[in-house]
Amino acid sequence: MTSRTSIKSRAAAAALAAACFALCSQARAQSAETGPIRIGVLATLEGPFAQAGQDGIRGAELALEEFKAGIGGRKVELIKESTNGKPDVAVAKARKLIELDKVDVVIGPLSGGEGLAVKEYAKTVPTKTFVNGTSGAQDTTLRDPASNFFRFSTDGAQWQAGLGSYAIDVKGWKRVAVVAEDYSFPYSQVMGFQQEFCAKGGKITQKNWVPMGTKDYTSVIAKLPQDVDAIYVLLGGSDAVNFFTQYYQSGGKASIIGGSVTVDQNVLSTTGAFRKNLVGAIAAGPTADSNPDPKWVEFSDRYRKAFPAAFPSPSLFAHGYYVGTKAALTGLQQVNGDTSGNQTNYQKTLAGLRMETPTGAVTLDENRQAVADIFVTEVAQGSDGKLYNKLVKTAKGVNQTLGRPRTEFLALGAAGRDNPVCKSPS
């Protein structure tokens, strides 16, 4: 009798414990879905891209300001993490945001190699959402994408749309040498530039790949060919400043074609004698300082008012993080702040989002990659003595395959040091 009573008591206790566990789990889930929405921001705040990362944070903060009233009755919190441009560090910081800070969404990272690594990490946590910052490596989305990774900013190859044809058709520059950092983002940029430049008969006579963070460029400068019309320079932040300072001190006179980050406000706002030589340099990217679009003018005014000690105009990093953060928050607003159900509905909503940004409309393709306008620019000097990127040409609605059929574009292979080769039309 005692034995049967004991068994019944244990069974009742087990049933009660199971019911309590289910109720507690439900309560925790409900609490997580009604508590603050936590947005983690990964930005490169150390190393040669530190200023770029700081401007990325400014962009994210500008987007958050538009949602300060909250979403679906939930407050929105921004949690920042610093990276240094290294892929393993970016993954470690993303993991910390997910596992320790319990964020719902990660915005970032900034640099190309970081993006490729974070994309792979995203695959291991499909119930969380990742929205790119400004990482521009093609294969973050082009090949083997993660279903929960979204890039509302265009990639490095897209950023060069229109530049190659402008260099030949307007400037008459047909022979070019390359100096670029040796990692995935510059590979994508050079590929994008070559697509038009080489198709129009342009020649790449030499490529020089240098480590990120290089300080001494004398050996590279010494071997640059003299018979070129221009040097295509793809160095960011302090790397660009160091190169230009040493190049002009050595008597360099070639014209400059800049990668998107080379003559961004991160570089143009730096003091130094080299700046006067950059007037007339051409580049292309997702922004143009002199863009007359009222949406860009309004965004720039907001930026300067909020950050009077920052750059004269938002850098592409401020723009990219703003667009990514606003997209993440707009998607959350459309689902009324609901992050339940493994974020399935939220991620579906993001994939179909069409957004108006300071630089025009953005839509996503089947790989959750942005299709957007790109701007060709020329460095000019304002009446106040400050340098800015003057808009000279707009490439409308640039997709990730640069207008070519996807299978044909993929057949070119992944962008790398030696791929693709610069081929003129036969």
Secondary structure as a PSIPRED ss2 file (coil, helix, strand):
# PSIPRED VFORMAT (PSIPRED V4.0)

   1 M C   1.000  0.000  0.000
   2 T H   0.000  1.000  0.000
   3 S H   0.000  1.000  0.000
   4 R H   0.000  1.000  0.000
   5 T H   0.000  1.000  0.000
   6 S H   0.000  1.000  0.000
   7 I H   0.000  1.000  0.000
   8 K H   0.000  1.000  0.000
   9 S H   0.000  1.000  0.000
  10 R H   0.000  1.000  0.000
  11 A H   0.000  1.000  0.000
  12 A H   0.000  1.000  0.000
  13 A H   0.000  1.000  0.000
  14 A H   0.000  1.000  0.000
  15 A H   0.000  1.000  0.000
  16 L H   0.000  1.000  0.000
  17 A H   0.000  1.000  0.000
  18 A H   0.000  1.000  0.000
  19 A H   0.000  1.000  0.000
  20 C H   0.000  1.000  0.000
  21 F H   0.000  1.000  0.000
  22 A H   0.000  1.000  0.000
  23 L H   0.000  1.000  0.000
  24 C H   0.000  1.000  0.000
  25 S H   0.000  1.000  0.000
  26 Q H   0.000  1.000  0.000
  27 A H   0.000  1.000  0.000
  28 R H   0.000  1.000  0.000
  29 A H   0.000  1.000  0.000
  30 Q H   0.000  1.000  0.000
  31 S H   0.000  1.000  0.000
  32 A H   0.000  1.000  0.000
  33 E H   0.000  1.000  0.000
  34 T H   0.000  1.000  0.000
  35 G C   1.000  0.000  0.000
  36 P C   1.000  0.000  0.000
  37 I E   0.000  0.000  1.000
  38 R E   0.000  0.000  1.000
  39 I E   0.000  0.000  1.000
  40 G E   0.000  0.000  1.000
  41 V E   0.000  0.000  1.000
  42 L E   0.000  0.000  1.000
  43 A E   0.000  0.000  1.000
  44 T E   0.000  0.000  1.000
  45 L C   1.000  0.000  0.000
  46 E C   1.000  0.000  0.000
  47 G C   1.000  0.000  0.000
  48 P C   1.000  0.000  0.000
  49 F C   1.000  0.000  0.000
  50 A H   0.000  1.000  0.000
  51 Q H   0.000  1.000  0.000
  52 A H   0.000  1.000  0.000
  53 G H   0.000  1.000  0.000
  54 Q H   0.000  1.000  0.000
  55 D H   0.000  1.000  0.000
  56 G H   0.000  1.000  0.000
  57 I H   0.000  1.000  0.000
  58 R H   0.000  1.000  0.000
  59 G H   0.000  1.000  0.000
  60 A H   0.000  1.000  0.000
  61 E H   0.000  1.000  0.000
  62 L H   0.000  1.000  0.000
  63 A H   0.000  1.000  0.000
  64 L H   0.000  1.000  0.000
  65 E H   0.000  1.000  0.000
  66 E C   1.000  0.000  0.000
  67 F C   1.000  0.000  0.000
  68 K C   1.000  0.000  0.000
  69 A C   1.000  0.000  0.000
  70 G C   1.000  0.000  0.000
  71 I E   0.000  0.000  1.000
  72 G C   1.000  0.000  0.000
  73 G C   1.000  0.000  0.000
  74 R E   0.000  0.000  1.000
  75 K C   1.000  0.000  0.000
  76 V E   0.000  0.000  1.000
  77 E E   0.000  0.000  1.000
  78 L E   0.000  0.000  1.000
  79 I E   0.000  0.000  1.000
  80 K E   0.000  0.000  1.000
  81 E E   0.000  0.000  1.000
  82 S E   0.000  0.000  1.000
  83 T E   0.000  0.000  1.000
  84 N C   1.000  0.000  0.000
  85 G C   1.000  0.000  0.000
  86 K C   1.000  0.000  0.000
  87 P H   0.000  1.000  0.000
  88 D H   0.000  1.000  0.000
  89 V H   0.000  1.000  0.000
  90 A H   0.000  1.000  0.000
  91 V H   0.000  1.000  0.000
  92 A H   0.000  1.000  0.000
  93 K H   0.000  1.000  0.000
  94 A H   0.000  1.000  0.000
  95 R H   0.000  1.000  0.000
  96 K H   0.000  1.000  0.000
  97 L H   0.000  1.000  0.000
  98 I H   0.000  1.000  0.000
  99 E H   0.000  1.000  0.000
 100 L C   1.000  0.000  0.000
 101 D C   1.000  0.000  0.000
 102 K C   1.000  0.000  0.000
 103 V C   1.000  0.000  0.000
 104 D C   1.000  0.000  0.000
 105 V E   0.000  0.000  1.000
 106 V E   0.000  0.000  1.000
 107 I E   0.000  0.000  1.000
 108 G C   1.000  0.000  0.000
 109 P C   1.000  0.000  0.000
 110 L C   1.000  0.000  0.000
 111 S C   1.000  0.000  0.000
 112 G H   0.000  1.000  0.000
 113 G H   0.000  1.000  0.000
 114 E H   0.000  1.000  0.000
 115 G H   0.000  1.000  0.000
 116 L H   0.000  1.000  0.000
 117 A H   0.000  1.000  0.000
 118 V H   0.000  1.000  0.000
 119 K H   0.000  1.000  0.000
 120 E H   0.000  1.000  0.000
 121 Y H   0.000  1.000  0.000
 122 A H   0.000  1.000  0.000
 123 K C   1.000  0.000  0.000
 124 T C   1.000  0.000  0.000
 125 V C   1.000  0.000  0.000
 126 P C   1.000  0.000  0.000
 127 T C   1.000  0.000  0.000
 128 K C   1.000  0.000  0.000
 129 T E   0.000  0.000  1.000
 130 F E   0.000  0.000  1.000
 131 V E   0.000  0.000  1.000
 132 N C   1.000  0.000  0.000
 133 G C   1.000  0.000  0.000
 134 T C   1.000  0.000  0.000
 135 S C   1.000  0.000  0.000
 136 G C   1.000  0.000  0.000
 137 A C   1.000  0.000  0.000
 138 Q H   0.000  1.000  0.000
 139 D H   0.000  1.000  0.000
 140 T H   0.000  1.000  0.000
 141 T C   1.000  0.000  0.000
 142 L C   1.000  0.000  0.000
 143 R C   1.000  0.000  0.000
 144 D C   1.000  0.000  0.000
 145 P C   1.000  0.000  0.000
 146 A C   1.000  0.000  0.000
 147 S C   1.000  0.000  0.000
 148 N C   1.000  0.000  0.000
 149 F E   0.000  0.000  1.000
 150 F E   0.000  0.000  1.000
 151 R E   0.000  0.000  1.000
 152 F C   1.000  0.000  0.000
 153 S C   1.000  0.000  0.000
 154 T C   1.000  0.000  0.000
 155 D C   1.000  0.000  0.000
 156 G C   1.000  0.000  0.000
 157 A C   1.000  0.000  0.000
 158 Q H   0.000  1.000  0.000
 159 W H   0.000  1.000  0.000
 160 Q H   0.000  1.000  0.000
 161 A C   1.000  0.000  0.000
 162 G C   1.000  0.000  0.000
 163 L H   0.000  1.000  0.000
 164 G H   0.000  1.000  0.000
 165 S H   0.000  1.000  0.000
 166 Y H   0.000  1.000  0.000
 167 A H   0.000  1.000  0.000
 168 I H   0.000  1.000  0.000
 169 D H   0.000  1.000  0.000
 170 V C   1.000  0.000  0.000
 171 K C   1.000  0.000  0.000
 172 G C   1.000  0.000  0.000
 173 W C   1.000  0.000  0.000
 174 K C   1.000  0.000  0.000
 175 R E   0.000  0.000  1.000
 176 V E   0.000  0.000  1.000
 177 A E   0.000  0.000  1.000
 178 V E   0.000  0.000  1.000
 179 V E   0.000  0.000  1.000
 180 A E   0.000  0.000  1.000
 181 E E   0.000  0.000  1.000
 182 D C   1.000  0.000  0.000
 183 Y C   1.000  0.000  0.000
 184 S H   0.000  1.000  0.000
 185 F H   0.000  1.000  0.000
 186 P H   0.000  1.000  0.000
 187 Y H   0.000  1.000  0.000
 188 S H   0.000  1.000  0.000
 189 Q H   0.000  1.000  0.000
 190 V H   0.000  1.000  0.000
 191 M H   0.000  1.000  0.000
 192 G H   0.000  1.000  0.000
 193 F H   0.000  1.000  0.000
 194 Q H   0.000  1.000  0.000
 195 Q H   0.000  1.000  0.000
 196 E H   0.000  1.000  0.000
 197 F H   0.000  1.000  0.000
 198 C C   1.000  0.000  0.000
 199 A C   1.000  0.000  0.000
 200 K C   1.000  0.000  0.000
 201 G C   1.000  0.000  0.000
 202 G C   1.000  0.000  0.000
 203 K E   0.000  0.000  1.000
 204 I E   0.000  0.000  1.000
 205 T E   0.000  0.000  1.000
 206 Q E   0.000  0.000  1.000
 207 K E   0.000  0.000  1.000
 208 N E   0.000  0.000  1.000
 209 W E   0.000  0.000  1.000
 210 V E   0.000  0.000  1.000
 211 P C   1.000  0.000  0.000
 212 M C   1.000  0.000  0.000
 213 G C   1.000  0.000  0.000
 214 T C   1.000  0.000  0.000
 215 K C   1.000  0.000  0.000
 216 D C   1.000  0.000  0.000
 217 Y C   1.000  0.000  0.000
 218 T H   0.000  1.000  0.000
 219 S H   0.000  1.000  0.000
 220 V H   0.000  1.000  0.000
 221 I H   0.000  1.000  0.000
 222 A H   0.000  1.000  0.000
 223 K C   1.000  0.000  0.000
 224 L C   1.000  0.000  0.000
 225 P C   1.000  0.000  0.000
 226 Q C   1.000  0.000  0.000
 227 D C   1.000  0.000  0.000
 228 V C   1.000  0.000  0.000
 229 D C   1.000  0.000  0.000
 230 A E   0.000  0.000  1.000
 231 I E   0.000  0.000  1.000
 232 Y E   0.000  0.000  1.000
 233 V E   0.000  0.000  1.000
 234 L E   0.000  0.000  1.000
 235 L C   1.000  0.000  0.000
 236 G C   1.000  0.000  0.000
 237 G H   0.000  1.000  0.000
 238 S H   0.000  1.000  0.000
 239 D H   0.000  1.000  0.000
 240 A H   0.000  1.000  0.000
 241 V H   0.000  1.000  0.000
 242 N H   0.000  1.000  0.000
 243 F H   0.000  1.000  0.000
 244 F H   0.000  1.000  0.000
 245 T H   0.000  1.000  0.000
 246 Q H   0.000  1.000  0.000
 247 Y H   0.000  1.000  0.000
 248 Y H   0.000  1.000  0.000
 249 Q H   0.000  1.000  0.000
 250 S C   1.000  0.000  0.000
 251 G C   1.000  0.000  0.000
 252 G C   1.000  0.000  0.000
 253 K C   1.000  0.000  0.000
 254 A C   1.000  0.000  0.000
 255 S E   0.000  0.000  1.000
 256 I E   0.000  0.000  1.000
 257 I E   0.000  0.000  1.000
 258 G E   0.000  0.000  1.000
 259 G C   1.000  0.000  0.000
 260 S C   1.000  0.000  0.000
 261 V C   1.000  0.000  0.000
 262 T C   1.000  0.000  0.000
 263 V C   1.000  0.000  0.000
 264 D C   1.000  0.000  0.000
 265 Q H   0.000  1.000  0.000
 266 N H   0.000  1.000  0.000
 267 V H   0.000  1.000  0.000
 268 L H   0.000  1.000  0.000
 269 S C   1.000  0.000  0.000
 270 T C   1.000  0.000  0.000
 271 T C   1.000  0.000  0.000
 272 G C   1.000  0.000  0.000
 273 A H   0.000  1.000  0.000
 274 F H   0.000  1.000  0.000
 275 R H   0.000  1.000  0.000
 276 K H   0.000  1.000  0.000
 277 N H   0.000  1.000  0.000
 278 L H   0.000  1.000  0.000
 279 V C   1.000  0.000  0.000
 280 G C   1.000  0.000  0.000
 281 A C   1.000  0.000  0.000
 282 I E   0.000  0.000  1.000
 283 A E   0.000  0.000  1.000
 284 A E   0.000  0.000  1.000
 285 G E   0.000  0.000  1.000
 286 P C   1.000  0.000  0.000
 287 T C   1.000  0.000  0.000
 288 A C   1.000  0.000  0.000
 289 D C   1.000  0.000  0.000
 290 S C   1.000  0.000  0.000
 291 N C   1.000  0.000  0.000
 292 P C   1.000  0.000  0.000
 293 D C   1.000  0.000  0.000
 294 P H   0.000  1.000  0.000
 295 K H   0.000  1.000  0.000
 296 W H   0.000  1.000  0.000
 297 V H   0.000  1.000  0.000
 298 E H   0.000  1.000  0.000
 299 F H   0.000  1.000  0.000
 300 S H   0.000  1.000  0.000
 301 D H   0.000  1.000  0.000
 302 R H   0.000  1.000  0.000
 303 Y H   0.000  1.000  0.000
 304 R H   0.000  1.000  0.000
 305 K H   0.000  1.000  0.000
 306 A H   0.000  1.000  0.000
 307 F C   1.000  0.000  0.000
 308 P C   1.000  0.000  0.000
 309 A C   1.000  0.000  0.000
 310 A C   1.000  0.000  0.000
 311 F C   1.000  0.000  0.000
 312 P C   1.000  0.000  0.000
 313 S C   1.000  0.000  0.000
 314 P C   1.000  0.000  0.000
 315 S C   1.000  0.000  0.000
 316 L H   0.000  1.000  0.000
 317 F H   0.000  1.000  0.000
 318 A H   0.000  1.000  0.000
 319 H H   0.000  1.000  0.000
 320 G H   0.000  1.000  0.000
 321 Y H   0.000  1.000  0.000
 322 Y H   0.000  1.000  0.000
 323 V H   0.000  1.000  0.000
 324 G H   0.000  1.000  0.000
 325 T H   0.000  1.000  0.000
 326 K H   0.000  1.000  0.000
 327 A H   0.000  1.000  0.000
 328 A H   0.000  1.000  0.000
 329 L H   0.000  1.000  0.000
 330 T H   0.000  1.000  0.000
 331 G H   0.000  1.000  0.000
 332 L H   0.000  1.000  0.000
 333 Q H   0.000  1.000  0.000
 334 Q H   0.000  1.000  0.000
 335 V C   1.000  0.000  0.000
 336 N C   1.000  0.000  0.000
 337 G C   1.000  0.000  0.000
 338 D C   1.000  0.000  0.000
 339 T C   1.000  0.000  0.000
 340 S C   1.000  0.000  0.000
 341 G H   0.000  1.000  0.000
 342 N H   0.000  1.000  0.000
 343 Q H   0.000  1.000  0.000
 344 T H   0.000  1.000  0.000
 345 N H   0.000  1.000  0.000
 346 Y H   0.000  1.000  0.000
 347 Q H   0.000  1.000  0.000
 348 K H   0.000  1.000  0.000
 349 T H   0.000  1.000  0.000
 350 L H   0.000  1.000  0.000
 351 A H   0.000  1.000  0.000
 352 G C   1.000  0.000  0.000
 353 L C   1.000  0.000  0.000
 354 R C   1.000  0.000  0.000
 355 M E   0.000  0.000  1.000
 356 E E   0.000  0.000  1.000
 357 T E   0.000  0.000  1.000
 358 P C   1.000  0.000  0.000
 359 T C   1.000  0.000  0.000
 360 G E   0.000  0.000  1.000
 361 A E   0.000  0.000  1.000
 362 V E   0.000  0.000  1.000
 363 T E   0.000  0.000  1.000
 364 L E   0.000  0.000  1.000
 365 D C   1.000  0.000  0.000
 366 E C   1.000  0.000  0.000
 367 N C   1.000  0.000  0.000
 368 R C   1.000  0.000  0.000
 369 Q E   0.000  0.000  1.000
 370 A E   0.000  0.000  1.000
 371 V E   0.000  0.000  1.000
 372 A E   0.000  0.000  1.000
 373 D E   0.000  0.000  1.000
 374 I E   0.000  0.000  1.000
 375 F E   0.000  0.000  1.000
 376 V E   0.000  0.000  1.000
 377 T E   0.000  0.000  1.000
 378 E E   0.000  0.000  1.000
 379 V E   0.000  0.000  1.000
 380 A E   0.000  0.000  1.000
 381 Q E   0.000  0.000  1.000
 382 G C   1.000  0.000  0.000
 383 S C   1.000  0.000  0.000
 384 D C   1.000  0.000  0.000
 385 G C   1.000  0.000  0.000
 386 K C   1.000  0.000  0.000
 387 L E   0.000  0.000  1.000
 388 Y E   0.000  0.000  1.000
 389 N E   0.000  0.000  1.000
 390 K E   0.000  0.000  1.000
 391 L E   0.000  0.000  1.000
 392 V E   0.000  0.000  1.000
 393 K E   0.000  0.000  1.000
 394 T E   0.000  0.000  1.000
 395 A E   0.000  0.000  1.000
 396 K E   0.000  0.000  1.000
 397 G E   0.000  0.000  1.000
 398 V E   0.000  0.000  1.000
 399 N C   1.000  0.000  0.000
 400 Q C   1.000  0.000  0.000
 401 T C   1.000  0.000  0.000
 402 L C   1.000  0.000  0.000
 403 G C   1.000  0.000  0.000
 404 R C   1.000  0.000  0.000
 405 P C   1.000  0.000  0.000
 406 R H   0.000  1.000  0.000
 407 T H   0.000  1.000  0.000
 408 E H   0.000  1.000  0.000
 409 F H   0.000  1.000  0.000
 410 L H   0.000  1.000  0.000
 411 A C   1.000  0.000  0.000
 412 L C   1.000  0.000  0.000
 413 G C   1.000  0.000  0.000
 414 A C   1.000  0.000  0.000
 415 A C   1.000  0.000  0.000
 416 G C   1.000  0.000  0.000
 417 R C   1.000  0.000  0.000
 418 D C   1.000  0.000  0.000
 419 N C   1.000  0.000  0.000
 420 P C   1.000  0.000  0.000
 421 V C   1.000  0.000  0.000
 422 C C   1.000  0.000  0.000
 423 K C   1.000  0.000  0.000
 424 S C   1.000  0.000  0.000
 425 P C   1.000  0.000  0.000
 426 S C   1.000  0.000  0.000
